[in-house]
Amino acid sequence: MKKNCLLILAILLILLQAGLVCAEYDFGDESSSYLAMKAWEALGKKDYEAVWAYTQKCIDLYQKEARRQQSSLSAFPAREKQMIFNVLNNVATCYFIRAEVLMRQNKLEEARETFQIIIEDYSFAQYWDPRGWFWKVAEKSQESIEKIDQQIKGGAEPGKEIKPKAQASKLVLFDPGSEKLVDYSKYGKFENAGTKDYRYEITDPVGLARACGEGVYPNSTSVRRSPGYIALKGSQRLKGNHWDFLYTDDMQANFYKWNTAPEPPGVKQFYIAFILERAGLMEQAVKAYYSIVVHFPEAVGWTYWHTPWYIGPVAISKINYILRHHPELGMKLEEARIKIENSFDNDVRNDVVICNPGRLIKCPPDEVVSGRQKDVDGLKIIKRIGSKHTQLVQYTNGHWQLLVDGKPFPVRAVTYSPTKIGQSPDEGTLGNWMEEDFNRNGKIDGPYDAWVDKNGNNIQDRGERSVGDFQLMKEMGVNCIRVYHHPQKVSKKLLGDLYKKYGIMTIMGDFLGAYTLGSGATWYEGTDYANPEHQKNMLDSVEKMVNEFKNEPWVLFWLLGNENNYGVANNAKKNPRAYYQFVNRAAKLVHELDPTRAVAVCNGDVLFLDIFAQETPEVDIFGANAYRGKEGFGNFWQDVKEVTGKAAVITEYGCGAYIQGKDSQARAEEAQAEYHEGNWEDIEYNMAGSGAGCALGGIIFEWLDEWWKAYEPARHDGKGQFYGPFPDGFMHEEWLGICGQGNGSQSPFLRNLRKSYYTYKELWSRE
């Protein structure tokens, strides 16, 4: 009897202990999504015991279902179906998080084995990153295995992986066409130009094909008759998916592959034109892009985010960019415009396409870019917002301009948030750059102690004195930076010094619930813009910001949000009207607290621009984070002008200084500089006195590379996060800096000034 009692007591004790262990962790509803989310949080806090508890719970509960979902797939599911496979995604992610812990504990072989489980058992798993994209867990696991192998063998320096080059070749056209400027009126009829009923009817297809030449619609036969194509047909150089033939150096193979690609004609024509442009055949590229405007103005492609991408307006931007940079072609595009009504949502079914194809005409090289009116001083100001110190004004011609102390102030800005290598917000280790003094000399590191590594040897040599980022930015021509007043404490003293000594102002922002900052919501639930408690918290945050900084002369204007409309950790994408109504409430509050400055919103491109226009009369400036390519921003300025009537600013734009598979960093920096130059030219052209006249300027993203953005903050990763209009087709968020940090050994002080820095120094020094 006594033994039985002792045995029961022992069992109860074991169960109690087990219960107590479980009680330490919040398993919530025990869904796979919740458990994976808690595991990420625990990883960020370096609470590895909690990581193990959450991941084990998820694996125990859902491993069987995850394997069933994996076995039901023969390829990655379509973007719109990815959430159906949440269990598969979350179980694989839990294994990934466990492997990350093992790596950090230097248990490399165990980590390798865990990553291998993902590759072998969960190859179609994808995980939704809170920053706004899906990533393939097995692919990332393979990268981590390669990193482990490099670490074991003493491998290559991070970010310097050398990959084999594709076979290089020039593109030689078999049939360039009989006409440099195709006279479409000879081969067909234009009907209803400038209306939704526009169409071009071909009456002489043979003649038009002969005039256009190879790769230009409707010429679909020249390529197949080309001796070059006949020689390559069936060879290894043409093996593979056509989407893999966009950024290789084998231009001839790229061209042939896309001419025979099974894509809709407008999409196919765009990428043929793109390849011609990359190959330097600008005359034929212009013909190819213009054929889209003539034949396929309604063509739609789809972005990585499964949002519509309107090809016609992009083709016009491409043509204007090429002709602007190649005046020797002696061509100009006149009156071309493709307007897509109802395009500010993601539903193409309600779109109305209005096309005026305009015309390509011959002109002397010096007339390719028409002269622009730079002086609007003679125009009457019909609207003023702000005070004598900082004022937003509108002229009789409808154009907008920012004035500071009565003088024009084009926004030549940069996002400045220098991050020491090894720090990461994902892991809760991100410091406050406004306070950090790692060398303990009494000066803030980045602003005052940064130095330029002139010879790239990662050593501060004699003559490489500490000048500080503030001085470097001043020399580049920066006149303001973008800062958010939370979650880190803002130093008035530091930003005051930036203004007094260096003449650089600050755009002060509140995240307005983006990433749940200011709303009081948890990441799991997200900010709800119809929730009274969340609204109150956010308005309190905005009020605190304005009251704290409104008397500082260095504040240029107020900025609300950061692409909240994309719906990351909030419901703005699901309920955009509620979101913009709240934006208006916040802007009204700002104006009541500080009538001396303008208020801007930071949107994600032009998504919901029409709803914004309807719901936000209190917002003065439409700002948008936009990454559209080296040509600039296309219809952006005209859309903002016509739909809202407001001034506009690009609140983020930029390009990574990295190209996958290339062994020359200089080549990547050249491409980055070209991208920035094209973007700034477009911004400047649409400022008061020219173009749409609503552009106030732009904010470069960003000053300095941040190594944490591909998850391992001590490594400068070269893997792209998602597809986009960049030099190699990928966004490389760890390489967006105008400045680099070398090999990381001298962070946070070392600066490599990239070509983009000197490009802006020249652009922004022009009168």
N, C-alpha and C positions, 0 to 999 in steps of 0.2 A: 504493500500500500504506500509506504514511504517512498519507495523507488518510483512508483507511478506518479506520485505527486511531484517529485523532483523532476521527472521527465516532462510532465505537463508544464511545470514552471519554466523549465528550460526552453520548451517550444514557445511558450508565451513571450519569454524574454527575446527570443530570436525574432518573432513576429513584431514585437514592439520596436525592437531596434530597426527592423526593416521599415516599419511604418514611420519611425522618426527620420530615417534617411530620406524616405520619399517626401516627407513633409517639408524638407528643406528646399525643395524645388517647386516652382509653379508650373505645373503641366497644363494648366488652363483647360481647354476643351479636348486636349489630347489629340487634336488634329495634326496631321503631318506638317502642315504649313506653320502652325503655332510652334511646334517642337523645333523645327528647323530655324525659325526666327529667334527663339530663345537660345539655341545653340550658337548662332552668330553673335548675339549679344554677349554671351558668356565668353566667347573667343575674344571679343573686343576688350573685355575686362580682364583677360588672362586668367579666368577662373576655370582651369582645365578640368577640375573634378565635375563642375556643373556641365561643361561641354560633354563629358563622357556620359553623364546621367541623361541629358536631353537627347543626345544622338542614339544612345542605347535604347531608350524608350521608343523612339521613332522607328528604329530598325526592328525591334521586337514586334511592334504592332503592325508594321506595314511592309516588311520585307517580302512577304509572299505576294501581296498585291502588286508591289513594285516590279517583281519578276514577271508577273502575268502581263502587266502593261508593256514591259520591255518586249516580251515574246510576241505581242500583238502587232508590233511595228516592224517594218522593213526599211524605214527611212525616218528622218526627223519629221515630226508632224508640222503641218502648216502653222504659220504664226497665229492664226485665229483659233487653232485647236490645241495650242500648247498647254493651256490651263487644264484641259481634260486629263492630262497626264501628271497632275500635281504630285500624286503619291510617288511615282517613279522619280520625278525631279527632286523631291524632298529627301527621299531615302538616299539617293546618290549624293546629294549635297551633304547629308549628315556624315557619310563616309569621307567626303572631301574635307569637311571640317576636322574630323578625327585625324586624318592624314596631316593636315596643317599643324595640328598640335604636336604630333610626333616629329615633324620637321623642326619645329621650334625647340623641342626638347632634345634635338640632335639624335633622335632615334631614326636614322635615315633608312635603314633596311626595312624597319617596320612601316615607315611612312610609304616607302616604295611599294611594299606589298599591298597596302591599303589603297593607294592610287590604282594599282593594277586591278583590284577587285572592280573598281568603277569601270575601267576600260573593258574588262571582259564581260561583266554582268549587267551594266547599266549604260551601254554605249549611246543610247538615244535620249539620255536625260539632259534637260536644260534647266537653268535656274534663273529666276527673275531677280536681277540686281536692283536694289532700291534706287540706284541712280538712274534707272530707266531703260534697261535693256536685258535681253536674255543672253546667257553665255552657256556654251556646251561644256558640261562637267567633265566628260571623258577627254575632250580636247585640252582643257585646262589641266587635267590630271597628267596627261602626257607631257605637257610643258614642265610640270613640277618634277616629273621623273627625270627629264633631261637636266633640270637644275640640280637635282640630287646627284646625278651622275657627274655633272661638271664639278660639283663641290667635292665629291669623293676623289676625282681625278685631278683636281686643281685646274678647272676649265677656264673658258674664255671670260673676259671681263664683261660684267652685265651690260646689256644694251649694245654689245659689239659683235653679236653673232654674225658670222659670215656664211651666207647661204649660197648655193650654186646659182650661177647666172643662167637665165634662159639663153638659148642660142640667139645672138643678135643678128638682125638683118634690116636693111633699108627697105622701104616700100617703093616699089617701082610699078607704075600704072601701065597696063597693057593698052588701055583706051581712055585717055584723059578727056575725051569729048571734043566736039568741034567748036564750042563757044565758051569763051571765058565768062561772059555774062549771058546767061540763057534768057532769050527773049520769049517768055512764056506765051505772049500774045500771038506768036506765029504758030503755035502748036495746040492752042486750045482757047477757051473762053472763061474769063473771070465773071462771076455772077454775084451780085448782092454783097460786094465788099463793104466791110464795116458794119455788117449785121449778123444776126444769129443764123441767117439763111445762106451765108457765104458758101460758095463751092467753086472749084476749078474743074471744068470739063475738058478732058484731053480729046482733041479731034485728030491729031497726027501723032500717035504713040511712037511710031518708028522714027520720025524726025526728032521728037523730043528726046528719045533715048540716045540718038546719035549726038545731039547737042550736049546732053548732060555728061555722058561718058560713064566710066566704070565706077560703081558704088553709089550712083545717084539715081533715085527713083525717076522714071520707071525702067531704067536700064538694068535688067536682071540677067542678061545673057553674057555680057562682056567678060565677067569674071570666069564663067565656066568655059569660055573659049580661050582664056589666057594660057599661054604655054607654061607660065609659072604655076598656075593652079593645077593644070594637068600633071605637071611634074611632081607636085606635092600631094596630090589627092591620094588618100590611102596611106600616107607616110606617118611616121611617129610624130612629126611636127604638127599634124592636125588632129591628133588623138586627144580626146577629153571633151569636157563640157565647154560650150562657147563662153560661159561666164568667166572661165579661167583664162580667157584670151583678151583681156582688156588692158592689163598693165605689164605684160611681159615685154621684153625688148625685141622679140621676134615680130616685127611690124608686118611683114608679109603674111605670116601665118595668122596673126590677129585679123588682118583684113579679109583674108579668104574665109576664115572660120565664121566671121560675122556676116559676110555676104550670103552664107548658106545656112544661117541660124534660123531655127523654128520659132521666131518671135513675131508679134504683131508688127505690121509694116512701119508704123511710126517709131516704135521702140528700136526696131532693127536699124532704121535709117539713122537714128540719133547716135547709136554706138558705132556705126560705120563712119559717120562724120567725126566722132570723137577720136577714132583711130587715125583717120586722115590728119586731124589736127596734131595728134601726138607725133605722127611721123613727119611733121613739118610741111605737108602738102596743103598749104593754107588756101590756095585758090580752089582746089577741089573740095576742101572741107567747108568753105563758105557755100559752095553750090549744094553740098549735101545737107547742111543745116537749113538752107533756104528752101529746099524741097519739102522739108517738114512743114514750114510755114504755109507753103502753097497747097500741099496735098493733105497734110495730117494735123491741122491746127488743134483738133480735138483729142489728139493722142494722149493717153494717160499711162504712166508706169506706176510702180509701187515701191516705196522706200523700204528700208530695213524694218521700220516701225509699222509697216502695212498701212501707210497713209498715202493718199494720192500724190503723184508727182507729175505736174503738168509740163509736158515736153515742149509744146509750142513756144511758150514764153521763154523757156530756157534756151531754145534754139536761137531766138532773137538776141538774147544776151550774149550768146556765144559769138554770133556774127559781129555784133558791135564791138566786142572785145578784140576779136581777131583783126578787124579793120582798123581799130584804134592803134593796135600795136604793130600793124604792118601797113603803114600808109603807102608803101611802095606798090601795093596791089592796085592802088588808084580806084577804089570802090567806096561807095557810101550807101547805106540802107536808109531809105526815106519812108516815113509815115507808117512803118509796120507796127502793128499792135494786135496782140491777142489778149482779150479780156475774158476771164472766166467768172461769170456771175454765180453766186452761191458756192464759191469755192473755199469758204472759210470753215467748213466742217469736213468730215472725212467720208461724206456720202457723195459719190460721183453721179448718182442717179438724178440729182436735182440741178446739176450743172447746166449752164447755158453759155455756149462758146460764141463769142463775137470776134470775128477776124477781119482785119484789114491787112492783106499780105504786103502792102506797100510795094516798093520796087528797089532793086539794086541798080545803081547808076554809076557810070564812069565819072571820075572827078580828079583834079590834080591832087597830089599827095598832101599839099598844105591845106586842102579843104576837107579832108577826111573827117577831122574833128572840128566842128563849127566853133567859132569863138564864143566865149561865154561872158555874160554880163556879170562883172565882179562887184560893181559898185551899186548898192541900193540906197545910198545915203540920200539921194534926191527924191526918193519915194516917201509918201506920207505914211506914218504909222497909224493904223486904225485900231489896234488892240495892244494893250500893255498888261502883263501879268508880273507882279513882283514889285521890287523897289528900285531906287536909283542904283543900288550896288549890284544886284543880280536881277535881271529883267528879261522876260521872254516877250518878244514883240512880233506883230504881224503887219505886213505892209499892204498897200492898196492892191498889189498884184497877187495877194494871197500867200506870199512867201513868208517863212518864219526865220527868226534869228535870235540867238541868245546874246545879250549884252552884259558885260561886267564893267561897272563904272563908265557906262556909256559907249564902250567900244565893243565891236564884234568879238565873240568868244566861240570859235569853232571847237567843239569838244574833241580834244586830242588826248584820249584817256587810256588808261591801262588798269586792269584788275591787279591789285598788288596784295599778295598774301604769301610772302616767302615762307616756305616750310623746310625745316631741317630734315635732312634725309634720315629715315628711320621712324619719323613721327607719322601717325595716321589717325584720323577721326574714327575710322572703323574699329580701332583698338583702344580708343580713349586716350591716346598719347599726344594728340595735337596740342602744341603749345601756343602761346599768344606772342606773335611776332612783335607786338608793340611793347613787350616787357622783357624779352629774352636778351640776356647778356652772358653768353657762354664763356667768353674769354675774360669776364669780370674786370673790364676796364672802365666801367661806369657809362658806357655808351651802348645804345641798342644796336644789335648786331647788323641786321640787313640794311637798315637805313643809313648807318654811319660807318660801318666797318667792312662792307663788301669791297672786294678788290678784283680787278680784271686779270685773268690768267692769259697774258698776251701770247705766250708761246705754247700753251696747252699742255704743260708738263705737270699740272696739279701740284705745283709748289709755288709759294709766294716768293718770287725772286726779288733781288734788289731792283728797285725801280717800279715794282708793282705795288704801289702804295694803297692803303685803304682809303677809298674815296667815298664809299657808301652809295646805296641805290638811289637815294634822293638826288645826289649830284648827277649820277648817270642818267636818270630820267630827265632831269632838267636839260642836260646836253642833248638828249634825243629829241626834245621838243614837247614832252608830255606837259599838259597844263592842268590835268586833274586825275584823280584815282577814284576807284569805286570801293566803298567799304560798307559793311553791314554792322549795325551797332550791337548785334548779338550773334552768337552766344558768348564771344569773347569780349572782355572789357575794352572799350576804346579810350585811348590816351589823348585827351584834348591838347596836352602840352606838345606831344609829338606831331599831331596834325597841324597845330598852330605853327610849329617850327617849319613844317613842310611848306606852309603858305608864306610865312614871313621871309624865310631865307632863300627859298627855291621858287616861289611864285606859283606853287601847285595847289589847286583847290581840291575839295573832296565832294563826291556825290555820296550822300548818306542814305543808306537803305535799311528797310525792315523786311524780313523774309515773309511776313504776312501769312504765317502758317505753313510755308513751304518746308518740307522735311519735318513738319510738326513744330518748327521753331516759333514760339510765341503763342501757340494755340492751347498748349496744355494737354494736347492729345498724345496718346501713345502711338508709336510707329505702326503698331498692328492695326489700330482702329483708323488712324489717319485724321487729318483736320477735316472737320465738317463745316462748311461755310454757312449752313443753315442752323447750326447748333448755337443757341444763345450763350452758353458758357464759353465755347470756343471763340465766339465773336467778341465777347467782353474781354477775354484774355488778350486777344490780338489788338483790340483798340487800346487797351491799357499799355501794351508794348509800344504801339505807335505814339501814343501820348507821351510816354516816357522819353522816347527818342527825340521828339520835337522839342519838348521842354528842356532837355539836356543840352541840345546843340543849336537851338534857333538863334542865339545871340552871337554865335561864332561867325566871323566874316569869311571863313574859308569854306563854308557849306555852299555848294553851287546850286543844287536842287535836291528834292527828296525823291526817293525811289521805293516803290512798293512791290514786293514779291520778287521771285526769281523763277520764271517760267512755270508758275503754279498751274497754268492751264493744261499742262501735260499730265497732271493727276498723280504725280509721285507722292505717296503718303498723304494724299488729300483727295477730295471728291470734286475738284473743280472741273475735271474732264467729264464726269458724269452729270454734273449739275452746273454748267457754265453760267447760266443766268444768275443763280444764287451767288456764285463767286464774284462776278463783275458788279453785282449790286452791292456786295460787301466792299469791294474795292472802292466804289464810289463813296460809301459811308466813311471809309478810312481817309480818302482824299479830302472829303468835306471837313473832317476833323482836323487834318493837317492845315488846311487853309484857315480855319478858325483860330488855330493856335499860332500860325505863322503866315500872315498874308504877304510876306515879303519875298516869297520864293515860289517857283513852279513845282508841280507835283507830277511825277512820271510813274508809269507802271512798267514792270519788266515782264513781258509776255514771252511765250515760246513761239517764235516766228509770228505768223498771222492767223494761227488757229483761233477761231471764234472772233475774228476782227469785227464782224458785223454785230455780234452781240455786245462786244466792248463798246462800239459806237453808240448803240442804243441805251446802254445802262450806265455810262460813266461821264456825265457832263462835268463832273468836278475834276477829272484828270486832264492835265494840260498837255502832256507829252506821251505819245505812244512809243514805248521802248520795246525792243525785241532782241532776244538771243537768236542769231541767225547764222547758219553755216551752210551757205548755198554754193560755194565754189569760188574759184579764182576770178571769175568774171564779175563778181559783185552780187547784187541782191535782186536783179531782175525787176519784176513788177512791184516789188515791195513799196517803193516810194509813191508810185502812182496810186496803188491800192489804198495806202494810208491817207493820201491826200483826198481821194475821191470818196472813200467810205466814211472817214472820220473828220476830215477838215483840220486835223490837229498837226502839230509839229511832231517830228519823229527822230529817234536816236537808236543806233544799234548798240544794245547794252552788252552784247558779247559777240565777238567774231574772232576767228583765228584758225590756225593750221599747225599740225605737229611737224617738227623737224626730224622726221624719221620716215624711211621708205623700206618696207619689208623686202628682203632679198637683195638689197643693194649694198655694195661694199664701200661706198663713198659717203661719208657724213656730209661732205661739202655739197654733194648732189642734192641731198635732202634739204639742206639749209637754203640752197638756191631755189628749190621748189617752194619752200615756206615763204621766202621773201617775195617770190612772184605772186603767190596767193595774196599776201598782205597788200602788195602794191595795187593789185587789181581791185581789191575790196575798198581801199582808201580812195582810189580814183573815182569809183562809183559813188561813194559817200560824198566826196567833194563836189562832183558834178551836180548832185541834187541839192546842194545848199542854196541859200537865198541868192537869186540872180541867175539861176540856171536850172535845167531839168524840172523836176517836180517842185523844187524850191522849199521843201519841208524838212530837209535833213539838217540836223543840228550838229552831227558828228558821230563818233563811234568810240567804243571801249574795247580795246584789244584784250583778248583772253589768251595768254596772261603774261605777266612779267617773267616769272621763273618756273622752270620745270618742277612738278610735284610728283615724287616717285611713288606715292602711296596709291595712285589711282588705278593700278592694276593689281591691287590687293597685297603685294609684298613690298612694304615701304623701304626696305634696304636694297632693293634691286630695281634697276632701270629697265623695265620690261619693254620689249619691242613688239609684242603682240598687240594688234589692233583690237579695240573693244567692239566696234560695230562698223558696218559699211556706211560709206558716205562719200561726198564729192571732194575727195582729197587726193594728193599726188599718187598714192598707191591703192586708193579705193577704201581706205580704212581710217577711222579716227584713232589717233594715238594720243590719248589724254595725258600720258606721262611726259610728252615731248612738246607741249603747247607753248613753252616759254620763249620769249624773245631772247632770254638768256638761259644758258644751261649751267649745271653744277659740276661739270667735269666727271671724274670717276666717283665722286661722292666723298672722297676722303677729307676734303677741306670745307664741307658743309657746316654751317650755313653762310660761309664767307665768300667762297670762290664764285666768280662769274665768267662764263664764256659768252662774249657778246656775239650773237649770230648775225648773219647777213641782214636779217630783218631789222635789227637794231639800226644799222647804218642806212638801210633803205628809208626808214622813217626819219632818221636824222636829216636826210636830204629832202624828203617830201615835206616835212614839217618846217623846214627852214625857208621854203619859198614864200615870197611876199604875195 
